[in-house]
């Protein structure tokens, strides 16, 4: 199991109530499931519209269970931005 940081931006940050928090997971799907358990409600809805960067690389359409997380890595949670 890898440990790292999840960073929230814009609407995701507002819904989570924090700018960042740790993860302990093997892959992105596991990390996001833990996020949903910690932050039920608005963040769950926001996550459906988000894109993700893992260690600076876009996840795109890859299945989240296939995106392995690295020890000391970073997951960026990016909701859609108006005009962006």
C-alpha positions as CSV (number, residue, x, y, z in Angstrom):
1,X,0.0,0.0,0.0
2,X,1.3,3.4,-1.0
3,X,1.0,6.6,1.0
4,X,0.8,10.1,-0.5
5,X,-1.2,13.3,-0.8
6,X,-4.6,14.1,-2.5
7,X,-4.9,17.8,-3.4
8,X,-8.3,19.3,-4.1
9,X,-8.9,22.3,-6.3
10,X,-11.8,24.8,-6.7
11,X,-15.2,23.2,-6.1
12,X,-13.6,19.9,-4.9
13,X,-11.7,21.9,-2.3
14,X,-14.8,23.6,-1.2
15,X,-16.8,20.4,-1.0
16,X,-14.0,18.5,0.9
17,X,-13.5,21.4,3.3
18,X,-9.7,20.8,3.1
19,X,-7.1,21.7,0.5
20,X,-5.3,18.3,0.8
21,X,-5.2,15.1,2.8
22,X,-3.2,11.9,2.9
23,X,-4.0,8.7,1.0
24,X,-3.1,5.1,1.7
25,X,-4.1,3.0,-1.3
26,X,-2.7,0.8,-4.1
27,X,-4.6,2.5,-6.9
28,X,-6.7,5.6,-7.7
29,X,-10.0,3.7,-7.3
30,X,-9.1,2.7,-3.7
31,X,-8.0,6.2,-2.9
32,X,-11.2,7.8,-4.2
33,X,-13.4,5.2,-2.4
34,X,-11.7,6.3,0.8
35,X,-12.4,9.9,-0.1
36,X,-16.1,9.2,-0.7
37,X,-16.3,7.5,2.7
38,X,-14.6,10.4,4.5
39,X,-16.6,13.1,2.7
40,X,-20.1,11.9,1.9
41,X,-22.4,14.5,0.3
42,X,-21.3,17.2,-2.1
43,X,-17.8,16.0,-2.7
44,X,-19.2,12.6,-4.0
45,X,-21.2,14.6,-6.6
46,X,-18.3,16.8,-7.5
47,X,-16.0,13.8,-8.0
48,X,-18.2,12.5,-10.8
49,X,-17.3,15.6,-12.9
50,X,-13.6,15.8,-12.0
51,X,-10.5,14.9,-13.9
52,X,-7.4,13.6,-12.1
53,X,-3.6,14.0,-12.3
54,X,-1.4,11.3,-10.7
55,X,2.1,12.5,-10.2
56,X,1.5,15.2,-12.9
57,X,0.2,12.7,-15.5
58,X,-3.5,13.0,-16.7
59,X,-5.5,9.9,-15.9
60,X,-7.9,10.5,-18.8
61,X,-10.2,7.6,-19.6
62,X,-8.1,4.9,-17.9
63,X,-10.0,2.8,-15.4
64,X,-9.1,4.1,-11.9
65,X,-8.4,0.6,-10.7
66,X,-5.6,0.4,-13.3
67,X,-3.9,3.6,-12.1
68,X,-1.3,2.6,-9.5
69,X,-0.3,5.1,-6.8
70,X,3.3,5.6,-5.8
71,X,4.8,6.0,-2.3
72,X,5.0,9.8,-1.7
73,X,2.9,10.5,-4.8
74,X,0.3,13.2,-5.4
75,X,-3.2,12.9,-6.8
76,X,-4.7,16.2,-8.0
77,X,-8.5,16.4,-8.1
78,X,-9.6,19.0,-10.8
79,X,-13.2,19.9,-11.2
80,X,-14.3,21.5,-14.5
81,X,-13.3,25.2,-14.5
82,X,-15.5,27.8,-16.1
83,X,-13.9,29.0,-19.3
84,X,-11.0,26.5,-18.7
